[in-house]
Amino acid sequence: MSETSAEDVVATAAVAAAGWRRAGIAGAAIGVIAAGAAAGVAVERLTVGRGMRKKARLALDASGPYGSLRGRPGRAVADDGTELYYEVDEIEPDSGTSRAGGRPGAGAPAGTGPRRRRLFGSKDPAPLTVVFSHGYCLGQDSWHFQRAALRGLVRTVHWDQRSHGRSERGRAQAEGVPVGIDQLGRDLRAVIDAAAPEGPLVLVGHSMGGMTMMALADRYPELIRDRVAAVAFVGTSSGKLGEVNFGLPVAGVNAVRRVLPGVLKALGSQTELVERGRRATADLFAGLIKRYSFGSRDVDPAVARFAERLIESTPIDVVAEFYPAFTEHDKSGALPAFREIPVLILAGDKDLVTPSSHSEAIADERSARRRSWWSADGGRPPTCSRG
């Protein structure tokens, strides 16, 4: 539901930088920022034993159903040859039986189960496909709650962005080509061509996924015009992400911005060392994820652990590889492509990674017909939210 922020990278970098003699000012600046973010975690570590925390994490991993939903698998091929993994959930056969285990209604016409009638009324849904695009350092499983709610009712496609989840590591990036949001837009087009080549579309994107949709519109405006029936932008931005301070003091953020490019490059070349550091500081990492993923302390521990697992599964060199793309991202010019279709914009008013002001800017740019802001006790509008 949430995505790794610059501070997640920064905190991990602090661990690695401690062993680098030449880290210098980079290590110092990173240490200051990480120390502030770690303060709350330290209190928990003083009151809960390490062994107990480890057992709790293992128990949640074993019992949590999150991320267990699977569909019909497929692979699309990007323009650089990268294989992109996707899954399709089809509409239920007209049996009158819901996937959740409901019984066919006695004498009910085929395809008119209670959930179906409640969502669409007496008419069958239009033959459309809803395509979900996930955010940075996540994967298609981050849409768990939405997927569970829609299964069997509407055709959906969930895919893993390049170098994320079950998709192949970007081939162009393996040859030294920087990844950019434009490339992700072309990737989304490849997935649509493979998984939903015909029929109307609804596009849903969280954070980097929303940016991917903007890049798609920028490159293929005719696709938006001819096939897209509606879109939803969840906690995303059309640009100016380099100005976000992540809720930290301005002086500290400015120091980090000056040294972060070099630190990220070092992290990418020290993958094994940094991954060991992530494992050794699991409690600190979990605290950072919870702070930047949820706006409330009242979070289901299994959901929080699910978010941790998603982010932990993203290799640190992928984290480093993608980060520069966000400071360069500017797709405000693509937003008019969505002006003639219904657009839903969701934002969390306590989102520290992609502030709600970025969603407001998207709404203002295209005169959005509907806007929705998370209440004050909700943070990022995470994709693993029940709402």
C-alpha positions as CSV (number, residue, x, y, z in Angstrom):
1,M,0.0,0.0,0.0
2,S,2.8,2.4,0.7
3,E,6.0,2.9,-1.1
4,T,9.6,3.4,0.0
5,S,10.3,7.1,0.5
6,A,13.6,8.8,0.3
7,E,13.9,8.4,4.1
8,D,13.6,4.6,3.8
9,V,16.6,4.7,1.5
10,V,18.3,7.3,3.7
11,A,17.9,5.2,6.8
12,T,19.3,2.1,5.1
13,A,22.1,4.1,3.7
14,A,23.1,5.2,7.2
15,V,23.7,1.6,8.2
16,A,25.9,1.0,5.1
17,A,27.6,4.4,5.4
18,A,28.8,3.5,8.9
19,G,31.3,1.1,7.5
20,W,32.5,3.4,4.7
21,R,35.5,5.5,5.8
22,R,35.1,7.9,2.9
23,A,31.4,8.5,3.5
24,G,32.2,11.9,5.0
25,I,29.5,14.5,4.9
26,A,27.1,12.1,3.2
27,G,27.1,9.8,6.2
28,A,26.8,12.6,8.6
29,A,23.8,14.2,6.9
30,I,22.1,10.9,6.5
31,G,22.7,10.0,10.1
32,V,21.0,13.2,11.3
33,I,17.8,12.5,9.3
34,A,17.7,8.8,10.2
35,A,18.1,9.5,13.9
36,G,15.0,11.6,13.9
37,A,13.0,9.0,12.1
38,A,14.2,6.2,14.4
39,A,13.4,7.9,17.7
40,G,9.9,6.3,17.9
41,V,11.3,2.9,17.0
42,A,13.9,3.0,19.8
43,V,11.2,3.3,22.5
44,E,9.5,0.1,21.2
45,R,12.9,-1.7,21.1
46,L,13.4,-0.9,24.8
47,T,10.1,-2.4,25.8
48,V,9.7,-5.4,23.4
49,G,12.4,-8.0,23.2
50,R,14.1,-8.7,19.8
51,G,13.1,-12.4,19.9
52,M,9.5,-11.5,20.6
53,R,9.4,-9.1,17.7
54,K,11.0,-11.7,15.4
55,K,8.4,-14.3,16.4
56,A,5.6,-11.9,15.8
57,R,6.8,-11.1,12.3
58,L,7.0,-14.8,11.5
59,A,3.6,-15.5,12.9
60,L,2.1,-12.7,10.8
61,D,3.9,-13.9,7.7
62,A,2.4,-17.4,8.3
63,S,-1.2,-16.3,9.0
64,G,-1.8,-13.2,6.9
65,P,-3.8,-13.9,3.7
66,Y,-2.7,-10.7,2.1
67,G,-1.1,-11.1,-1.3
68,S,-2.4,-14.6,-1.8
69,L,-4.9,-13.8,-4.5
70,R,-3.9,-15.2,-7.9
71,G,-5.3,-14.9,-11.4
72,R,-4.6,-16.2,-14.9
73,P,-0.9,-15.4,-15.5
74,G,0.5,-13.8,-18.6
75,R,3.6,-11.9,-19.9
76,A,3.8,-8.8,-22.0
77,V,7.1,-7.8,-23.7
78,A,8.2,-4.2,-23.4
79,D,10.0,-2.3,-26.2
80,D,13.4,-3.2,-24.8
81,G,12.5,-6.9,-24.5
82,T,11.8,-6.9,-20.8
83,E,9.1,-9.4,-19.8
84,L,6.3,-7.9,-17.7
85,Y,4.2,-10.2,-15.6
86,Y,0.5,-9.7,-15.3
87,E,-2.5,-11.6,-14.0
88,V,-6.1,-11.4,-15.2
89,D,-9.2,-12.0,-13.1
90,E,-12.1,-12.8,-15.4
91,I,-15.8,-12.2,-14.8
92,E,-17.5,-15.1,-13.1
93,P,-19.3,-17.6,-15.4
94,D,-23.1,-17.0,-15.3
95,S,-23.6,-19.6,-12.6
96,G,-25.2,-17.3,-10.0
97,T,-22.6,-18.4,-7.5
98,S,-20.2,-15.9,-6.0
99,R,-16.4,-16.6,-5.8
100,A,-16.7,-15.9,-2.1
101,G,-18.7,-19.1,-1.6
102,G,-22.2,-17.9,-1.9
103,R,-25.0,-20.3,-2.8
104,P,-26.9,-20.0,-6.1
105,G,-30.2,-18.3,-5.5
106,A,-33.2,-20.6,-6.0
107,G,-34.8,-19.8,-9.3
108,A,-32.5,-16.8,-9.9
109,P,-31.5,-16.1,-13.5
110,A,-27.9,-17.0,-14.4
111,G,-25.4,-14.3,-13.6
112,T,-27.6,-12.5,-11.1
113,G,-25.9,-13.4,-7.8
114,P,-26.5,-10.9,-4.9
115,R,-23.1,-9.2,-5.2
116,R,-23.5,-8.8,-8.9
117,R,-27.0,-7.3,-8.6
118,R,-25.8,-5.0,-5.8
119,L,-23.0,-3.6,-7.8
120,F,-24.5,-3.4,-11.3
121,G,-28.3,-3.7,-10.8
122,S,-30.2,-6.0,-13.1
123,K,-28.1,-5.2,-16.1
124,D,-24.8,-7.0,-16.9
125,P,-21.7,-4.9,-16.6
126,A,-20.2,-3.5,-19.8
127,P,-17.4,-5.6,-21.2
128,L,-14.6,-3.5,-19.8
129,T,-11.3,-4.2,-18.2
130,V,-9.9,-2.4,-15.1
131,V,-6.1,-2.1,-15.2
132,F,-4.3,-1.6,-11.9
133,S,-0.8,-0.1,-11.8
134,H,1.1,-0.2,-8.5
135,G,3.5,2.2,-6.9
136,Y,7.3,2.4,-6.3
137,C,8.8,-0.6,-4.4
138,L,5.5,-2.4,-4.4
139,G,3.9,-5.0,-6.7
140,Q,0.5,-6.1,-8.0
141,D,-0.3,-7.7,-4.6
142,S,-0.6,-4.3,-3.0
143,W,-4.1,-4.1,-4.6
144,H,-5.2,-7.0,-2.4
145,F,-8.4,-5.5,-0.9
146,Q,-9.6,-4.0,-4.2
147,R,-8.9,-7.2,-6.0
148,A,-10.8,-9.2,-3.4
149,A,-13.8,-6.8,-3.7
150,L,-14.0,-6.9,-7.5
151,R,-13.2,-10.6,-8.2
152,G,-15.7,-12.2,-10.4
153,L,-17.7,-8.9,-10.9
154,V,-15.5,-7.2,-13.4
155,R,-12.6,-8.1,-15.6
156,T,-9.3,-6.9,-14.0
157,V,-5.7,-6.8,-14.9
158,H,-2.9,-6.5,-12.2
159,W,0.7,-6.2,-13.4
160,D,4.1,-5.8,-11.9
161,Q,6.2,-2.8,-13.1
162,R,9.6,-3.6,-14.6
163,S,12.1,-4.8,-11.9
164,H,9.3,-5.2,-9.4
165,G,7.4,-8.2,-8.2
166,R,7.4,-11.1,-10.8
167,S,8.4,-9.0,-13.7
168,E,11.9,-9.3,-15.2
169,R,14.6,-6.8,-14.3
170,G,14.6,-4.0,-16.9
171,R,16.9,-5.1,-19.7
172,A,17.7,-1.6,-20.8
173,Q,18.7,-0.8,-17.2
174,A,21.0,-3.8,-17.1
175,E,22.8,-2.1,-20.0
176,G,23.1,1.2,-18.1
177,V,20.1,3.0,-19.5
178,P,18.4,5.1,-16.8
179,V,14.8,4.2,-16.1
180,G,12.2,7.0,-16.6
181,I,8.5,7.4,-16.2
182,D,8.2,7.6,-20.0
183,Q,9.5,4.0,-20.2
184,L,6.8,2.9,-17.7
185,G,4.1,4.5,-19.8
186,R,5.3,2.4,-22.8
187,D,5.4,-0.7,-20.5
188,L,1.7,-0.1,-19.6
189,R,0.8,0.1,-23.3
190,A,2.5,-3.3,-23.8
191,V,0.5,-4.8,-20.9
192,I,-2.8,-3.4,-22.3
193,D,-2.0,-4.7,-25.8
194,A,-1.3,-8.2,-24.4
195,A,-4.0,-8.5,-21.6
196,A,-6.8,-6.2,-22.9
197,P,-6.4,-5.6,-26.6
198,E,-10.1,-4.8,-27.1
199,G,-12.9,-3.2,-25.2
200,P,-13.2,-0.2,-22.9
201,L,-10.7,0.4,-20.1
202,V,-10.7,1.9,-16.6
203,L,-7.2,2.8,-15.5
204,V,-6.3,2.9,-11.8
205,G,-2.8,4.0,-10.6
206,H,-1.2,4.5,-7.2
207,S,1.7,6.8,-6.9
208,M,4.2,5.7,-9.5
209,G,1.3,3.8,-11.1
210,G,-0.5,7.1,-11.6
211,M,2.5,8.7,-13.1
212,T,2.7,5.7,-15.4
213,M,-0.8,6.4,-16.6
214,M,0.1,10.1,-17.3
215,A,3.1,8.9,-19.4
216,L,0.7,6.6,-21.3
217,A,-1.6,9.5,-22.0
218,D,1.3,11.7,-23.1
219,R,2.6,9.1,-25.6
220,Y,-0.7,7.6,-26.7
221,P,-3.5,10.2,-26.4
222,E,-5.5,8.4,-29.0
223,L,-5.7,5.3,-26.7
224,I,-7.2,7.5,-23.9
225,R,-9.6,9.1,-26.3
226,D,-10.8,5.9,-28.0
227,R,-10.8,3.3,-25.2
228,V,-10.5,4.7,-21.7
229,A,-13.9,5.1,-20.0
230,A,-12.6,6.4,-16.6
231,V,-9.4,6.8,-14.5
232,A,-8.5,6.9,-10.8
233,F,-5.4,8.6,-9.5
234,V,-4.5,7.4,-6.0
235,G,-1.9,9.4,-4.0
236,T,0.1,10.4,-7.1
237,S,1.7,13.5,-8.6
238,S,2.1,15.2,-12.0
239,G,5.5,16.7,-11.0
240,K,7.6,18.8,-8.6
241,L,8.3,15.8,-6.3
242,G,11.8,17.3,-5.8
243,E,10.1,19.9,-3.5
244,V,8.6,17.4,-1.1
245,N,10.2,17.6,2.4
246,F,8.7,14.3,3.8
247,G,7.7,16.1,7.0
248,L,11.3,16.7,8.0
249,P,13.2,19.9,8.8
250,V,14.1,21.9,5.8
251,A,17.8,22.0,6.6
252,G,18.1,18.3,6.9
253,V,16.1,17.7,3.7
254,N,18.3,20.1,1.7
255,A,21.4,18.3,3.0
256,V,20.1,15.0,2.0
257,R,19.1,16.2,-1.5
258,R,22.7,17.4,-2.0
259,V,24.3,14.1,-1.2
260,L,21.5,11.6,-2.1
261,P,22.5,11.0,-5.8
262,G,26.0,10.0,-4.8
263,V,24.7,7.8,-1.9
264,L,22.2,6.1,-4.2
265,K,24.9,5.3,-6.7
266,A,27.0,3.8,-3.9
267,L,24.1,1.8,-2.6
268,G,23.5,0.3,-6.1
269,S,27.1,-0.9,-6.2
270,Q,27.0,-2.4,-2.7
271,T,23.8,-4.4,-2.9
272,E,24.9,-7.4,-0.8
273,L,26.3,-5.1,2.0
274,V,23.2,-3.0,2.1
275,E,20.8,-5.9,2.0
276,R,22.6,-7.3,5.1
277,G,22.1,-4.0,6.7
278,R,18.4,-4.0,6.0
279,R,18.0,-7.4,7.6
280,A,20.1,-6.4,10.6
281,T,18.0,-3.3,11.2
282,A,14.5,-4.8,10.5
283,D,12.9,-3.0,13.4
284,L,14.1,0.4,12.3
285,F,13.0,-0.4,8.7
286,A,9.6,-1.5,9.9
287,G,9.2,1.7,11.9
288,L,10.0,3.9,8.9
289,I,7.6,2.0,6.7
290,K,4.8,2.3,9.3
291,R,5.4,6.0,9.7
292,Y,5.4,6.8,5.9
293,S,2.8,4.2,5.0
294,F,0.0,4.8,7.5
295,G,-1.3,8.1,9.0
296,S,-2.5,6.4,12.2
297,R,-1.0,4.2,14.9
298,D,-4.2,2.1,14.9
299,V,-3.1,-0.2,12.1
300,D,-3.8,-3.9,11.8
301,P,-0.4,-5.5,12.5
302,A,-0.9,-8.0,9.7
303,V,-1.5,-5.2,7.2
304,A,1.6,-3.3,8.4
305,R,3.6,-6.5,8.1
306,F,2.2,-7.0,4.6
307,A,3.5,-3.5,3.6
308,E,6.9,-4.4,5.0
309,R,7.1,-7.6,3.0
310,L,6.3,-5.8,-0.2
311,I,8.9,-3.2,0.3
312,E,11.5,-5.6,1.6
313,S,11.2,-7.7,-1.5
314,T,12.4,-4.8,-3.7
315,P,16.2,-5.0,-4.1
316,I,18.1,-1.9,-2.9
317,D,19.6,-1.4,-6.4
318,V,16.1,-1.2,-7.8
319,V,15.2,1.3,-5.2
320,A,18.3,3.4,-6.1
321,E,17.7,2.9,-9.9
322,F,14.2,4.3,-9.9
323,Y,14.5,7.2,-7.4
324,P,16.0,9.8,-9.9
325,A,13.0,9.3,-12.2
326,F,10.7,11.0,-9.7
327,T,12.7,14.2,-9.4
328,E,12.6,14.4,-13.2
329,H,9.0,13.5,-13.5
330,D,6.7,16.2,-15.0
331,K,3.6,15.2,-16.8
332,S,1.3,18.1,-16.1
333,G,1.1,18.6,-19.9
334,A,-0.5,15.2,-20.3
335,L,-3.4,15.8,-17.9
336,P,-5.7,17.5,-20.5
337,A,-6.0,14.1,-22.2
338,F,-8.2,13.0,-19.3
339,R,-10.4,16.1,-19.4
340,E,-13.4,14.5,-21.2
341,I,-13.6,11.4,-19.1
342,P,-14.6,10.8,-15.5
343,V,-11.6,11.0,-13.1
344,L,-11.5,10.0,-9.4
345,I,-8.6,11.5,-7.4
346,L,-7.8,10.1,-4.0
347,A,-5.3,11.6,-1.6
348,G,-4.4,11.3,2.1
349,D,-4.3,14.6,4.0
350,K,-1.4,13.3,6.1
351,D,0.6,11.7,3.2
352,L,4.2,12.7,3.8
353,V,5.5,11.1,0.5
354,T,3.1,12.4,-2.0
355,P,1.3,15.3,-0.3
356,S,-2.4,15.9,-1.1
357,S,-1.4,19.3,-2.7
358,H,-0.1,17.2,-5.6
359,S,-3.5,15.6,-6.0
360,E,-5.1,19.0,-5.8
361,A,-2.9,20.3,-8.6
362,I,-4.0,17.4,-10.8
363,A,-7.6,18.2,-10.0
364,D,-7.1,21.9,-10.8
365,E,-5.3,21.1,-14.0
366,R,-8.2,19.1,-15.5
367,S,-11.2,20.5,-13.5
368,A,-11.8,17.1,-12.0
369,R,-15.5,16.2,-11.5
370,R,-14.9,14.3,-8.3
371,R,-12.3,14.7,-5.6
372,S,-11.9,12.7,-2.4
373,W,-9.5,13.4,0.5
374,W,-8.6,10.9,3.3
375,S,-9.7,12.0,6.7
376,A,-7.1,13.3,9.2
377,D,-6.6,9.9,10.8
378,G,-5.6,8.4,7.5
379,G,-2.2,8.8,6.0
380,R,-1.2,7.7,2.6
381,P,-4.1,6.3,0.7
382,P,-2.4,3.0,0.6
383,T,-3.5,0.4,-1.9
384,C,-3.9,-2.1,0.8
385,S,-6.5,0.0,2.4
386,R,-9.9,-1.4,3.1
387,G,-11.6,1.6,1.7
